[in-house]
Amino acid sequence: MPKRWLGLTVGGDRVVMVDVDVPDEDGPIIINADVTVRLPKGSRPAGYASVAQEISDYAREKGISRAVVKGSAVSQQGRPTLAHLESAELRGVVLSALSSVCDTETVTKASISRTFGERKADDYIADNDFWDERFDGNELRSGSREAAFCILAKCRK
C-alpha cells in the first residue's frame, strides 16, 4: 500500500509543499498536490502560528506518514543575512508543526548531491526526462521540484 509523503522547501515568507503517494515497490511516485503556504502579513510570531496550524492540519487531514524538509544551506558569502535567519525561523516552525503529526526529517541539497546518483541535485532537478520517468499524477510546478526531490532522495537511492 502506498505511503503518503510530504516534501517541503521553506523560503523567507512561504512554504512549498509537494504531497505524494510513494508506492511500496518501484514505480513512479504519484503527485497528489503542489501547494504553497504563505506567511501572512503583519506580526511574524502570529504568522508563524498561522502557518504551523495550516501545515499540521494539512498533514493530519491528508494522512501524511512522513515529511522531508529541505534543510538550511550555508551562505555563499559566508555571512548569514536577515533573509537566511527568517527562513531558518520559519523552517523551525514547519519542522515543529510536522513532527507533531508524522515522522519528519531534513535533508540538504549538498547531501543529496553526494548520495543520490552520479549527478548534482540541480542537474536532476532540471532534467525533464528524469521527472517524467519517476513522477506521475498531477502537474508539478518547476519551482516545486526541489521539494519533490527531497522525497525522492529519501525513498529511492
N, C-alpha and C positions, 0 to 999 in steps of 0.2 A: 504494500500500500504506500503511495507517495506521501512524503512528509512536506509540510508547508514551511517554507523558509522565508525570511525577510532579509534583504541586503540593503544597507543604508550608507549614504555619504552625507556628511554634515559640512556646511559652509556658511559662516557668518550669521545669516538670518534665515536659512532654510535647511530642510532635511529632505533628501530624495530617498524614497523607499521603493524597492522593487520586491513584489510579492510573487513567489513562485511555488510550484509543486516540483519536488525533486523525487524522481522515481527511484525505487529500490534497486533496480538494475540499470545497466547502461541504457541510454536513450536520451532524447532531448529533454531539457528542463522546460517546463511549461510556465510561461509568464502569465500570471493572473491579473496583475495590476502594476502600474507605474505611477506613483503618487508623490506629489510634493507638498510638504507641510511647511508653512511659512511662520516665522516668529511674528506675532502681532506687534504693531506699532505701539509705542509708549514704554512703560516700565519693563525693563528686561526681566526682573525677577517674576513679575506677573505673567509675562510672555513665556518664560521657562515653564511655569506651572501649567499653562495652557497647552504648550507643545507636549509636555510629559503626559498629560491626561489624554490628548488626542492619539499619541503613539501607543500608549499602553492599552487604550480602548480598542484601537485598530487590531493590535496583536491578539488581544483576548477574543474579540468578536470573530476574527478570521481563523482562529485556531493555530496560530503560528507556533511551531515547536522549536525553532532555532532562529537566531538572528546573528548576522555578521555585519559589524560596523567597520567602515574604513577608518583606520587609526590615524593619528597625527603624523605629520611629516616634519622633518627638520627644515627650517627656512634656509633657502639658498644663500641669503645674505648673512646668515649666522646669528641674526638677532630676531627674536620674535616681535611681530608687530601687534598692534591692538586687534587687528582682524584675526590673527592667529589665536590670540588669547580668547577672544569672543567665540570663535569656532570651537576651541577646546572646552569652554564653559558649556556651550550647547551640546557638544558631544557627550560630556559627562551627564547632562540631563537626560539625553537619549539613552545612554547605557543604563542609567539607573531605572528609567521607566521600563525598558525592555526586560531587564534582569528580574523584575518583579513578576513577569509573565512567562518567560521562556528562557532556555539556555541562550546565553549571549556572549559573544566574544568579539575581539577586534583583530584586524589584520591590516598590515601596511602594504602599500603598493611595492615598496622595496623588498619586503619579504616575499610577496607573490612573485616578483621578478626573479628572485633567487630559487624558488622552489617549484614553480609551475612551468613545465615545458622548457623549451630551448630559447624562447624569445623573451624580451622585456614585456611587462604588463601592457604598456602603451601600444606596443605592436599588435598584441591580441585585440585590444580594445578598438583599434582602427580597422581591423580585418573583417569586412562584411561576410566573407565566405565562412570564416570561423564561427561567427554568430549564427549564421543560417544552419550550420551543422549541429550546433549544441543547444539552441533555444527554439522554442515553438510557442504558439499561443498568441496572445495579444502583442501588438506592436510595442517596441521598447524605444523610447526617445534616445537619440545618440548620446545625450548628456547623462543618461542614466546607466550607461554600460558599466561604469566603474562599480556601481552598487551591485549589479548583477554579477560582475566578475569576482567580487569578494565571495559570493556564494559558490561560484564555480570552483574557485581556488580551494575552498574548504571541503567541498563534497566530491570533487574529482581531481585526481592528481595526474 
